[in-house]
Amino acid sequence: MKFRSERERMLVIVGGTAAVLLLYVFGFILPSTDRIHGYEKTLAKEQRDLDEARSLAAELQGLKAAPSQGPSLSAMQAVDQYTKELGVTPDEIRAIGAEGAGVELRLSNVNGETLVRLLHSLETAGVKPDGLELRDFKGSGLWSVRLTVSGAQGTMQP
């Protein structure tokens, strides 16, 4: 390529260098830093979740060390009793299965500690959780829960 003057040649070199630098910054550096910040946010969220899981595990260990409740209850009786004891208001409770042997329960805005206490209370009453679906409610530490339990283990027919 022929240049008419030294000035044109310098202009092309400086413009080309600037274009390469801008391409490097906007094509590589900025996307990399955005990914790094995204990883940092994800790591912080995962760390909070891990801390909550550890505190809930400690809570569960404390509950397991306590003496068991005693007589078995039907699934509906157990769900009704323990949700009242824990101050949890279910959004929906419905009997499922043969002769209402099981219960499907929907809760919203339940904190992890209360959920662990409910599950432990049901387990000690002989009511077996069949399914548990959790959804984190806007990252606030409150859960939206769908829990399915079957009747008391001692009273179920084979």
PyMOL CGO cylinders between C-alpha atoms (Angstrom):
from pymol import cmd
from pymol.cgo import CYLINDER

trace = [
    CYLINDER, 0.00, 0.00, 0.00, 1.41, 3.34, -0.99, 0.3, 1, 1, 1, 1, 1, 1,
    CYLINDER, 1.41, 3.34, -0.99, 1.01, 6.34, 1.26, 0.3, 1, 1, 1, 1, 1, 1,
    CYLINDER, 1.01, 6.34, 1.26, 1.13, 9.86, -0.09, 0.3, 1, 1, 1, 1, 1, 1,
    CYLINDER, 1.13, 9.86, -0.09, 2.77, 11.23, 3.00, 0.3, 1, 1, 1, 1, 1, 1,
    CYLINDER, 2.77, 11.23, 3.00, 4.35, 10.28, 6.26, 0.3, 1, 1, 1, 1, 1, 1,
    CYLINDER, 4.35, 10.28, 6.26, 1.35, 11.81, 8.03, 0.3, 1, 1, 1, 1, 1, 1,
    CYLINDER, 1.35, 11.81, 8.03, -1.08, 9.35, 6.36, 0.3, 1, 1, 1, 1, 1, 1,
    CYLINDER, -1.08, 9.35, 6.36, 1.17, 6.45, 7.27, 0.3, 1, 1, 1, 1, 1, 1,
    CYLINDER, 1.17, 6.45, 7.27, 1.25, 7.48, 10.95, 0.3, 1, 1, 1, 1, 1, 1,
    CYLINDER, 1.25, 7.48, 10.95, -2.50, 8.01, 10.95, 0.3, 1, 1, 1, 1, 1, 1,
    CYLINDER, -2.50, 8.01, 10.95, -3.08, 4.45, 9.65, 0.3, 1, 1, 1, 1, 1, 1,
    CYLINDER, -3.08, 4.45, 9.65, -0.64, 2.95, 12.20, 0.3, 1, 1, 1, 1, 1, 1,
    CYLINDER, -0.64, 2.95, 12.20, -2.13, 4.85, 15.14, 0.3, 1, 1, 1, 1, 1, 1,
    CYLINDER, -2.13, 4.85, 15.14, -5.71, 4.12, 14.01, 0.3, 1, 1, 1, 1, 1, 1,
    CYLINDER, -5.71, 4.12, 14.01, -4.93, 0.43, 13.51, 0.3, 1, 1, 1, 1, 1, 1,
    CYLINDER, -4.93, 0.43, 13.51, -3.24, 0.18, 16.90, 0.3, 1, 1, 1, 1, 1, 1,
    CYLINDER, -3.24, 0.18, 16.90, -6.19, 1.92, 18.58, 0.3, 1, 1, 1, 1, 1, 1,
    CYLINDER, -6.19, 1.92, 18.58, -8.63, -0.40, 16.82, 0.3, 1, 1, 1, 1, 1, 1,
    CYLINDER, -8.63, -0.40, 16.82, -6.69, -3.49, 17.93, 0.3, 1, 1, 1, 1, 1, 1,
    CYLINDER, -6.69, -3.49, 17.93, -6.52, -2.20, 21.52, 0.3, 1, 1, 1, 1, 1, 1,
    CYLINDER, -6.52, -2.20, 21.52, -10.25, -1.42, 21.60, 0.3, 1, 1, 1, 1, 1, 1,
    CYLINDER, -10.25, -1.42, 21.60, -11.05, -4.82, 20.14, 0.3, 1, 1, 1, 1, 1, 1,
    CYLINDER, -11.05, -4.82, 20.14, -8.86, -6.46, 22.80, 0.3, 1, 1, 1, 1, 1, 1,
    CYLINDER, -8.86, -6.46, 22.80, -10.44, -4.48, 25.66, 0.3, 1, 1, 1, 1, 1, 1,
    CYLINDER, -10.44, -4.48, 25.66, -14.06, -4.88, 24.55, 0.3, 1, 1, 1, 1, 1, 1,
    CYLINDER, -14.06, -4.88, 24.55, -13.68, -8.37, 23.11, 0.3, 1, 1, 1, 1, 1, 1,
    CYLINDER, -13.68, -8.37, 23.11, -11.61, -10.02, 25.82, 0.3, 1, 1, 1, 1, 1, 1,
    CYLINDER, -11.61, -10.02, 25.82, -10.94, -7.99, 28.98, 0.3, 1, 1, 1, 1, 1, 1,
    CYLINDER, -10.94, -7.99, 28.98, -14.45, -6.68, 29.75, 0.3, 1, 1, 1, 1, 1, 1,
    CYLINDER, -14.45, -6.68, 29.75, -16.26, -10.00, 29.14, 0.3, 1, 1, 1, 1, 1, 1,
    CYLINDER, -16.26, -10.00, 29.14, -13.68, -11.74, 31.33, 0.3, 1, 1, 1, 1, 1, 1,
    CYLINDER, -13.68, -11.74, 31.33, -14.19, -9.32, 34.20, 0.3, 1, 1, 1, 1, 1, 1,
    CYLINDER, -14.19, -9.32, 34.20, -17.98, -9.66, 33.87, 0.3, 1, 1, 1, 1, 1, 1,
    CYLINDER, -17.98, -9.66, 33.87, -17.62, -13.45, 34.13, 0.3, 1, 1, 1, 1, 1, 1,
    CYLINDER, -17.62, -13.45, 34.13, -15.36, -13.07, 37.18, 0.3, 1, 1, 1, 1, 1, 1,
    CYLINDER, -15.36, -13.07, 37.18, -17.90, -10.81, 38.90, 0.3, 1, 1, 1, 1, 1, 1,
    CYLINDER, -17.90, -10.81, 38.90, -20.65, -13.30, 38.04, 0.3, 1, 1, 1, 1, 1, 1,
    CYLINDER, -20.65, -13.30, 38.04, -18.59, -16.13, 39.56, 0.3, 1, 1, 1, 1, 1, 1,
    CYLINDER, -18.59, -16.13, 39.56, -17.99, -14.03, 42.69, 0.3, 1, 1, 1, 1, 1, 1,
    CYLINDER, -17.99, -14.03, 42.69, -21.74, -13.41, 43.09, 0.3, 1, 1, 1, 1, 1, 1,
    CYLINDER, -21.74, -13.41, 43.09, -22.50, -17.10, 42.56, 0.3, 1, 1, 1, 1, 1, 1,
    CYLINDER, -22.50, -17.10, 42.56, -19.82, -18.07, 45.05, 0.3, 1, 1, 1, 1, 1, 1,
    CYLINDER, -19.82, -18.07, 45.05, -21.22, -15.66, 47.66, 0.3, 1, 1, 1, 1, 1, 1,
    CYLINDER, -21.22, -15.66, 47.66, -24.74, -17.07, 47.19, 0.3, 1, 1, 1, 1, 1, 1,
    CYLINDER, -24.74, -17.07, 47.19, -23.48, -20.65, 47.41, 0.3, 1, 1, 1, 1, 1, 1,
    CYLINDER, -23.48, -20.65, 47.41, -21.55, -19.75, 50.57, 0.3, 1, 1, 1, 1, 1, 1,
    CYLINDER, -21.55, -19.75, 50.57, -24.72, -18.32, 52.16, 0.3, 1, 1, 1, 1, 1, 1,
    CYLINDER, -24.72, -18.32, 52.16, -26.62, -21.47, 51.19, 0.3, 1, 1, 1, 1, 1, 1,
    CYLINDER, -26.62, -21.47, 51.19, -23.86, -23.64, 52.67, 0.3, 1, 1, 1, 1, 1, 1,
    CYLINDER, -23.86, -23.64, 52.67, -23.89, -21.64, 55.92, 0.3, 1, 1, 1, 1, 1, 1,
    CYLINDER, -23.89, -21.64, 55.92, -27.66, -22.06, 56.14, 0.3, 1, 1, 1, 1, 1, 1,
    CYLINDER, -27.66, -22.06, 56.14, -27.38, -25.79, 55.44, 0.3, 1, 1, 1, 1, 1, 1,
    CYLINDER, -27.38, -25.79, 55.44, -24.75, -26.13, 58.19, 0.3, 1, 1, 1, 1, 1, 1,
    CYLINDER, -24.75, -26.13, 58.19, -26.95, -24.31, 60.70, 0.3, 1, 1, 1, 1, 1, 1,
    CYLINDER, -26.95, -24.31, 60.70, -29.92, -26.48, 59.72, 0.3, 1, 1, 1, 1, 1, 1,
    CYLINDER, -29.92, -26.48, 59.72, -27.77, -29.62, 60.07, 0.3, 1, 1, 1, 1, 1, 1,
    CYLINDER, -27.77, -29.62, 60.07, -26.81, -28.52, 63.58, 0.3, 1, 1, 1, 1, 1, 1,
    CYLINDER, -26.81, -28.52, 63.58, -30.48, -27.89, 64.36, 0.3, 1, 1, 1, 1, 1, 1,
    CYLINDER, -30.48, -27.89, 64.36, -31.38, -31.37, 63.08, 0.3, 1, 1, 1, 1, 1, 1,
    CYLINDER, -31.38, -31.37, 63.08, -28.65, -32.98, 65.17, 0.3, 1, 1, 1, 1, 1, 1,
    CYLINDER, -28.65, -32.98, 65.17, -30.07, -31.26, 68.23, 0.3, 1, 1, 1, 1, 1, 1,
    CYLINDER, -30.07, -31.26, 68.23, -33.56, -32.47, 67.40, 0.3, 1, 1, 1, 1, 1, 1,
    CYLINDER, -33.56, -32.47, 67.40, -32.38, -36.05, 66.84, 0.3, 1, 1, 1, 1, 1, 1,
    CYLINDER, -32.38, -36.05, 66.84, -30.71, -36.02, 70.27, 0.3, 1, 1, 1, 1, 1, 1,
    CYLINDER, -30.71, -36.02, 70.27, -34.08, -35.17, 71.89, 0.3, 1, 1, 1, 1, 1, 1,
    CYLINDER, -34.08, -35.17, 71.89, -36.34, -38.03, 72.97, 0.3, 1, 1, 1, 1, 1, 1,
    CYLINDER, -36.34, -38.03, 72.97, -38.92, -39.23, 70.44, 0.3, 1, 1, 1, 1, 1, 1,
    CYLINDER, -38.92, -39.23, 70.44, -42.58, -38.21, 70.55, 0.3, 1, 1, 1, 1, 1, 1,
    CYLINDER, -42.58, -38.21, 70.55, -44.24, -41.55, 71.24, 0.3, 1, 1, 1, 1, 1, 1,
    CYLINDER, -44.24, -41.55, 71.24, -47.52, -42.74, 69.65, 0.3, 1, 1, 1, 1, 1, 1,
    CYLINDER, -47.52, -42.74, 69.65, -48.02, -42.75, 65.90, 0.3, 1, 1, 1, 1, 1, 1,
    CYLINDER, -48.02, -42.75, 65.90, -50.55, -40.36, 64.37, 0.3, 1, 1, 1, 1, 1, 1,
    CYLINDER, -50.55, -40.36, 64.37, -52.35, -40.43, 61.05, 0.3, 1, 1, 1, 1, 1, 1,
    CYLINDER, -52.35, -40.43, 61.05, -50.76, -38.27, 58.38, 0.3, 1, 1, 1, 1, 1, 1,
    CYLINDER, -50.76, -38.27, 58.38, -53.53, -35.65, 58.56, 0.3, 1, 1, 1, 1, 1, 1,
    CYLINDER, -53.53, -35.65, 58.56, -53.44, -35.53, 62.39, 0.3, 1, 1, 1, 1, 1, 1,
    CYLINDER, -53.44, -35.53, 62.39, -49.66, -35.19, 62.44, 0.3, 1, 1, 1, 1, 1, 1,
    CYLINDER, -49.66, -35.19, 62.44, -49.60, -32.46, 59.78, 0.3, 1, 1, 1, 1, 1, 1,
    CYLINDER, -49.60, -32.46, 59.78, -52.38, -30.57, 61.53, 0.3, 1, 1, 1, 1, 1, 1,
    CYLINDER, -52.38, -30.57, 61.53, -50.80, -30.87, 64.99, 0.3, 1, 1, 1, 1, 1, 1,
    CYLINDER, -50.80, -30.87, 64.99, -47.25, -29.94, 64.04, 0.3, 1, 1, 1, 1, 1, 1,
    CYLINDER, -47.25, -29.94, 64.04, -48.11, -27.07, 61.70, 0.3, 1, 1, 1, 1, 1, 1,
    CYLINDER, -48.11, -27.07, 61.70, -50.14, -25.53, 64.55, 0.3, 1, 1, 1, 1, 1, 1,
    CYLINDER, -50.14, -25.53, 64.55, -47.37, -26.15, 67.08, 0.3, 1, 1, 1, 1, 1, 1,
    CYLINDER, -47.37, -26.15, 67.08, -44.80, -24.48, 64.83, 0.3, 1, 1, 1, 1, 1, 1,
    CYLINDER, -44.80, -24.48, 64.83, -47.10, -21.59, 63.90, 0.3, 1, 1, 1, 1, 1, 1,
    CYLINDER, -47.10, -21.59, 63.90, -47.13, -22.50, 60.22, 0.3, 1, 1, 1, 1, 1, 1,
    CYLINDER, -47.13, -22.50, 60.22, -50.27, -21.74, 58.23, 0.3, 1, 1, 1, 1, 1, 1,
    CYLINDER, -50.27, -21.74, 58.23, -50.54, -24.07, 55.23, 0.3, 1, 1, 1, 1, 1, 1,
    CYLINDER, -50.54, -24.07, 55.23, -51.71, -22.60, 51.94, 0.3, 1, 1, 1, 1, 1, 1,
    CYLINDER, -51.71, -22.60, 51.94, -53.37, -25.90, 51.08, 0.3, 1, 1, 1, 1, 1, 1,
    CYLINDER, -53.37, -25.90, 51.08, -53.79, -29.32, 52.72, 0.3, 1, 1, 1, 1, 1, 1,
    CYLINDER, -53.79, -29.32, 52.72, -55.45, -32.18, 50.91, 0.3, 1, 1, 1, 1, 1, 1,
    CYLINDER, -55.45, -32.18, 50.91, -55.80, -35.88, 51.59, 0.3, 1, 1, 1, 1, 1, 1,
    CYLINDER, -55.80, -35.88, 51.59, -54.39, -38.22, 48.98, 0.3, 1, 1, 1, 1, 1, 1,
    CYLINDER, -54.39, -38.22, 48.98, -54.22, -41.97, 48.49, 0.3, 1, 1, 1, 1, 1, 1,
    CYLINDER, -54.22, -41.97, 48.49, -56.51, -44.76, 49.59, 0.3, 1, 1, 1, 1, 1, 1,
    CYLINDER, -56.51, -44.76, 49.59, -58.83, -43.62, 52.39, 0.3, 1, 1, 1, 1, 1, 1,
    CYLINDER, -58.83, -43.62, 52.39, -56.78, -40.46, 52.87, 0.3, 1, 1, 1, 1, 1, 1,
    CYLINDER, -56.78, -40.46, 52.87, -53.67, -42.34, 53.99, 0.3, 1, 1, 1, 1, 1, 1,
    CYLINDER, -53.67, -42.34, 53.99, -51.47, -39.51, 52.77, 0.3, 1, 1, 1, 1, 1, 1,
    CYLINDER, -51.47, -39.51, 52.77, -51.43, -35.73, 52.74, 0.3, 1, 1, 1, 1, 1, 1,
    CYLINDER, -51.43, -35.73, 52.74, -50.17, -33.13, 50.31, 0.3, 1, 1, 1, 1, 1, 1,
    CYLINDER, -50.17, -33.13, 50.31, -49.23, -29.89, 52.00, 0.3, 1, 1, 1, 1, 1, 1,
    CYLINDER, -49.23, -29.89, 52.00, -48.31, -26.54, 50.42, 0.3, 1, 1, 1, 1, 1, 1,
    CYLINDER, -48.31, -26.54, 50.42, -46.55, -23.84, 52.42, 0.3, 1, 1, 1, 1, 1, 1,
    CYLINDER, -46.55, -23.84, 52.42, -45.05, -20.50, 51.50, 0.3, 1, 1, 1, 1, 1, 1,
    CYLINDER, -45.05, -20.50, 51.50, -42.62, -18.18, 53.27, 0.3, 1, 1, 1, 1, 1, 1,
    CYLINDER, -42.62, -18.18, 53.27, -41.27, -20.87, 55.62, 0.3, 1, 1, 1, 1, 1, 1,
    CYLINDER, -41.27, -20.87, 55.62, -37.79, -20.42, 57.06, 0.3, 1, 1, 1, 1, 1, 1,
    CYLINDER, -37.79, -20.42, 57.06, -35.36, -23.32, 57.00, 0.3, 1, 1, 1, 1, 1, 1,
    CYLINDER, -35.36, -23.32, 57.00, -35.35, -23.91, 60.76, 0.3, 1, 1, 1, 1, 1, 1,
    CYLINDER, -35.35, -23.91, 60.76, -39.13, -24.23, 60.91, 0.3, 1, 1, 1, 1, 1, 1,
    CYLINDER, -39.13, -24.23, 60.91, -39.10, -26.59, 57.93, 0.3, 1, 1, 1, 1, 1, 1,
    CYLINDER, -39.10, -26.59, 57.93, -36.48, -28.83, 59.58, 0.3, 1, 1, 1, 1, 1, 1,
    CYLINDER, -36.48, -28.83, 59.58, -38.49, -28.86, 62.81, 0.3, 1, 1, 1, 1, 1, 1,
    CYLINDER, -38.49, -28.86, 62.81, -41.67, -29.80, 60.89, 0.3, 1, 1, 1, 1, 1, 1,
    CYLINDER, -41.67, -29.80, 60.89, -39.97, -32.62, 59.00, 0.3, 1, 1, 1, 1, 1, 1,
    CYLINDER, -39.97, -32.62, 59.00, -38.37, -33.95, 62.20, 0.3, 1, 1, 1, 1, 1, 1,
    CYLINDER, -38.37, -33.95, 62.20, -41.67, -33.79, 64.10, 0.3, 1, 1, 1, 1, 1, 1,
    CYLINDER, -41.67, -33.79, 64.10, -43.44, -35.69, 61.34, 0.3, 1, 1, 1, 1, 1, 1,
    CYLINDER, -43.44, -35.69, 61.34, -40.67, -38.29, 61.22, 0.3, 1, 1, 1, 1, 1, 1,
    CYLINDER, -40.67, -38.29, 61.22, -40.75, -38.86, 64.99, 0.3, 1, 1, 1, 1, 1, 1,
    CYLINDER, -40.75, -38.86, 64.99, -44.55, -39.23, 64.79, 0.3, 1, 1, 1, 1, 1, 1,
    CYLINDER, -44.55, -39.23, 64.79, -44.06, -42.03, 62.29, 0.3, 1, 1, 1, 1, 1, 1,
    CYLINDER, -44.06, -42.03, 62.29, -45.25, -40.03, 59.28, 0.3, 1, 1, 1, 1, 1, 1,
    CYLINDER, -45.25, -40.03, 59.28, -43.02, -40.65, 56.30, 0.3, 1, 1, 1, 1, 1, 1,
    CYLINDER, -43.02, -40.65, 56.30, -42.24, -37.83, 53.82, 0.3, 1, 1, 1, 1, 1, 1,
    CYLINDER, -42.24, -37.83, 53.82, -42.70, -39.17, 50.29, 0.3, 1, 1, 1, 1, 1, 1,
    CYLINDER, -42.70, -39.17, 50.29, -41.82, -36.04, 48.37, 0.3, 1, 1, 1, 1, 1, 1,
    CYLINDER, -41.82, -36.04, 48.37, -40.43, -32.62, 49.11, 0.3, 1, 1, 1, 1, 1, 1,
    CYLINDER, -40.43, -32.62, 49.11, -40.15, -29.79, 46.62, 0.3, 1, 1, 1, 1, 1, 1,
    CYLINDER, -40.15, -29.79, 46.62, -38.42, -26.58, 47.70, 0.3, 1, 1, 1, 1, 1, 1,
    CYLINDER, -38.42, -26.58, 47.70, -38.24, -23.26, 45.92, 0.3, 1, 1, 1, 1, 1, 1,
    CYLINDER, -38.24, -23.26, 45.92, -36.16, -20.45, 47.33, 0.3, 1, 1, 1, 1, 1, 1,
    CYLINDER, -36.16, -20.45, 47.33, -38.45, -17.46, 47.72, 0.3, 1, 1, 1, 1, 1, 1,
    CYLINDER, -38.45, -17.46, 47.72, -36.62, -14.49, 46.13, 0.3, 1, 1, 1, 1, 1, 1,
    CYLINDER, -36.62, -14.49, 46.13, -33.33, -15.43, 47.81, 0.3, 1, 1, 1, 1, 1, 1,
    CYLINDER, -33.33, -15.43, 47.81, -34.64, -14.19, 51.18, 0.3, 1, 1, 1, 1, 1, 1,
    CYLINDER, -34.64, -14.19, 51.18, -34.08, -17.48, 53.00, 0.3, 1, 1, 1, 1, 1, 1,
    CYLINDER, -34.08, -17.48, 53.00, -37.79, -18.24, 53.01, 0.3, 1, 1, 1, 1, 1, 1,
    CYLINDER, -37.79, -18.24, 53.01, -39.02, -21.31, 51.18, 0.3, 1, 1, 1, 1, 1, 1,
    CYLINDER, -39.02, -21.31, 51.18, -42.05, -22.22, 49.18, 0.3, 1, 1, 1, 1, 1, 1,
    CYLINDER, -42.05, -22.22, 49.18, -42.66, -25.91, 49.96, 0.3, 1, 1, 1, 1, 1, 1,
    CYLINDER, -42.66, -25.91, 49.96, -44.73, -28.75, 48.58, 0.3, 1, 1, 1, 1, 1, 1,
    CYLINDER, -44.73, -28.75, 48.58, -44.59, -31.75, 50.91, 0.3, 1, 1, 1, 1, 1, 1,
    CYLINDER, -44.59, -31.75, 50.91, -46.23, -35.11, 50.39, 0.3, 1, 1, 1, 1, 1, 1,
    CYLINDER, -46.23, -35.11, 50.39, -46.39, -37.52, 53.33, 0.3, 1, 1, 1, 1, 1, 1,
    CYLINDER, -46.39, -37.52, 53.33, -47.85, -40.99, 53.80, 0.3, 1, 1, 1, 1, 1, 1,
    CYLINDER, -47.85, -40.99, 53.80, -49.69, -42.22, 56.86, 0.3, 1, 1, 1, 1, 1, 1,
    CYLINDER, -49.69, -42.22, 56.86, -48.10, -43.33, 60.09, 0.3, 1, 1, 1, 1, 1, 1,
    CYLINDER, -48.10, -43.33, 60.09, -45.75, -46.24, 59.59, 0.3, 1, 1, 1, 1, 1, 1,
    CYLINDER, -45.75, -46.24, 59.59, -47.29, -48.23, 62.41, 0.3, 1, 1, 1, 1, 1, 1,
    CYLINDER, -47.29, -48.23, 62.41, -50.86, -47.91, 61.09, 0.3, 1, 1, 1, 1, 1, 1,
    CYLINDER, -50.86, -47.91, 61.09, -50.35, -48.47, 57.36, 0.3, 1, 1, 1, 1, 1, 1,
    CYLINDER, -50.35, -48.47, 57.36, -51.53, -51.70, 55.82, 0.3, 1, 1, 1, 1, 1, 1,
    CYLINDER, -51.53, -51.70, 55.82, -49.19, -53.61, 53.46, 0.3, 1, 1, 1, 1, 1, 1,
]
cmd.load_cgo(trace, "trace")
